[in-house]
Amino acid sequence: MDIGTVEILDFKVLTETLANFKHPELLGQSILGRGTVEGNIAAWDVYAPSRITGNFRVPGAAATKVDLVKVAGRTATLAPVLLEKTLDDMALSWIRSGNAGASDSARARIAREEADLDRILEYTKEYTIWQALSGALAVNQADVKFSVDYGLKTSHKPTASVSWATSSTDVIGDIRAWKALISADCGYTPTDAYCNETVMECLLANDDVAGFLGEGVLREQVAENGYITRFMGLDWHVYDAGYVDAAGDFQKFIPDDRLFIVAGTAPFASMLSGTQEIPAGFSHTRRVTGKFAYSAVETNPPGVRLYIGENFLPVIYIPDAVVAADVTP
């Protein structure tokens, strides 16, 4: 059987299969919207929504002139990721055999490897999201170096005056002040707080918060979920997921000292995805948008490689809808 004619290695089939892979454990991707761009350059507008009130007028009078929204244009090259795996001889033998059982084994093997590549790609995107919400994305690999500044004001990257690890700290005052930043600077209502288990433990151990835990709703939240889910007008999300770095060490997406507060109902950020020319079969190429997958025959050494990739970049349109606080200085 000609490998080039095998349906399960066709780029359409491989790319369509990507939609079957779900990663509900990755919380960051639920925060951002989705968008596409042509090519590999992201261009987006950064702005602050109006918070003025309109003038009243006498009946028949002319309309009140209002200035256009002040916009700061930003551009950056999308972050391209392309991952590959080489199918082993056993998988290729199963494909060539034409046997139904062997073909099913080959499909399962290819699907497993494709799912693993997809997982690596999605974890990479998740990493960039939390870096963006912190104010900057910086990549410093040996062969790739770039950075994107998302324009968060210094005031939106506050540091607690007293560490939340100290039980007497006025965490309620901190939360109230940081929420007020979002309301005052962009007009949207802060709705969600994101932290990991370490920060939540500080919150639960706080003297002022403990006063609310003895009875009522907060006590029920902790009993049911193990942590506070609704407090100070915010939905709280405890997120301990992370990735394994190049040294083999586990790193949390949200560091132990960080608290994010966002206006979740505002269209404040998106994950943009660009286009890419990929092999379509073994004799021509096709331009695709978003995440893609394909296979290619290699000659040295002979074999078939499976590829998954995407050119993407998280962007923030309304930086004032985000607060990234250091709670344990």
Summary of the structure (lengths in Angstrom):
residues: 329
radius of gyration: 24.6
end to end distance: 63.2
largest distance: 84.3
contacts: 960
relative contact order: 0.23
helix: 33%
strand: 31%
